[in-house]
Amino acid sequence: MAKRRKSTSAIGKFPPRHASIRPEEFPVGSAQSRAAVRELLMQSQKRIQLIFACPEEPLNLGESRCFRSACPDGTIIEVVELAGNGAELSESELEKFILRHPIVYDRSRNTYPQSYE
């Protein structure tokens, strides 16, 4: 029987990675303060993940794919297609794989007038 990853809620928040870093600890406008603000924003975003894997085959991250999209309300939707057994990845390895892929902001969902595009 294949090893299964501990089930988590399909809708959740990004896991806190650097909870102690705060923007006010760095000079205004510095790379560190901007990174801290991004971290705070990521921690408060809703996230929906769909992970597909084939437990009968060995994991091949080179052939695996990930698509990340942002909804107008700020929710991030992530569709991960793992080529092989996803149980071979730890939670942190899976998170690193997902975060390597950019978030696509679909402008067609927005209601901007034609002249703004």
C-alpha positions as CSV (number, residue, x, y, z in Angstrom):
1,M,0.0,0.0,0.0
2,A,1.3,3.5,-0.9
3,K,2.3,5.9,1.8
4,R,-0.2,8.7,2.1
5,R,0.5,12.3,3.0
6,K,-1.3,13.6,6.0
7,S,-4.6,15.2,4.8
8,T,-4.9,18.9,5.2
9,S,-7.7,21.3,4.5
10,A,-8.2,22.1,0.8
11,I,-8.6,25.8,1.6
12,G,-6.0,27.2,4.0
13,K,-3.4,29.8,4.5
14,F,0.3,29.8,3.5
15,P,2.3,28.2,6.3
16,P,4.2,30.7,8.4
17,R,7.9,30.5,7.5
18,H,9.4,33.6,9.2
19,A,6.8,34.6,11.7
20,S,9.3,36.8,13.6
21,I,10.3,39.0,10.6
22,R,8.5,42.3,10.6
23,P,8.8,45.1,8.1
24,E,9.4,47.8,10.7
25,E,12.6,46.1,11.7
26,F,14.2,47.2,8.4
27,P,14.8,50.6,6.7
28,V,11.8,51.8,4.7
29,G,12.0,50.7,1.1
30,S,14.8,48.2,1.7
31,A,14.8,44.8,0.1
32,Q,14.4,43.2,3.5
33,S,11.3,45.3,4.4
34,R,9.7,44.5,1.0
35,A,10.4,40.8,1.6
36,A,8.8,41.0,5.1
37,V,5.7,42.6,3.7
38,R,5.4,40.0,1.0
39,E,5.7,37.3,3.6
40,L,2.9,38.9,5.7
41,L,0.7,39.1,2.7
42,M,1.3,35.4,1.8
43,Q,0.4,34.3,5.3
44,S,-3.0,35.9,5.1
45,Q,-3.9,34.7,1.6
46,K,-6.4,31.9,1.0
47,R,-5.0,29.0,-1.0
48,I,-6.7,26.2,-2.8
49,Q,-4.5,23.2,-3.9
50,L,-5.2,20.4,-6.2
51,I,-2.5,17.8,-6.3
52,F,-2.5,14.9,-8.7
53,A,0.1,12.1,-8.5
54,C,0.6,8.5,-9.7
55,P,1.7,6.4,-6.7
56,E,2.6,3.4,-8.9
57,E,5.6,5.2,-10.6
58,P,8.8,6.8,-9.2
59,L,8.7,10.5,-8.8
60,N,10.1,12.6,-11.6
61,L,10.0,16.4,-10.8
62,G,11.5,17.2,-14.3
63,E,8.2,16.0,-15.9
64,S,6.0,17.4,-13.1
65,R,4.0,20.6,-13.7
66,C,2.4,23.3,-11.6
67,F,0.0,26.1,-12.5
68,R,-0.7,28.9,-10.1
69,S,-3.5,31.4,-10.6
70,A,-4.8,34.4,-8.6
71,C,-8.5,35.0,-8.3
72,P,-9.9,38.5,-8.1
73,D,-10.5,38.1,-4.4
74,G,-6.8,37.3,-3.8
75,T,-7.2,33.5,-3.4
76,I,-4.4,31.5,-5.0
77,I,-5.4,28.4,-6.9
78,E,-2.6,25.8,-7.4
79,V,-2.9,22.8,-9.6
80,V,0.1,20.4,-9.2
81,E,0.5,17.4,-11.5
82,L,3.3,15.2,-10.1
83,A,4.8,12.7,-12.5
84,G,5.1,9.8,-10.1
85,N,4.6,9.1,-6.4
86,G,3.9,12.4,-4.5
87,A,4.6,10.6,-1.2
88,E,8.3,10.7,-2.0
89,L,8.3,14.4,-1.4
90,S,8.3,16.0,2.1
91,E,5.9,18.9,2.7
92,S,8.8,21.4,2.5
93,E,10.0,19.9,-0.8
94,L,6.6,20.1,-2.3
95,E,6.2,23.7,-1.1
96,K,9.6,24.6,-2.7
97,F,8.5,23.0,-6.0
98,I,5.2,24.9,-6.0
99,L,6.8,28.3,-5.1
100,R,9.2,28.0,-8.1
101,H,6.2,28.5,-10.4
102,P,4.9,32.0,-11.0
103,I,1.4,33.1,-10.2
104,V,-0.6,34.0,-13.3
105,Y,-2.9,37.0,-12.9
106,D,-5.7,36.6,-15.5
107,R,-6.7,40.1,-16.6
108,S,-9.6,38.7,-18.6
109,R,-11.4,38.1,-15.2
110,N,-11.2,41.7,-14.3
111,T,-13.7,44.3,-15.5
112,Y,-11.4,47.0,-16.8
113,P,-12.8,49.1,-19.7
114,Q,-11.2,48.2,-23.1
115,S,-9.3,51.5,-23.1
116,Y,-7.2,50.4,-20.0
117,E,-5.9,47.2,-21.6
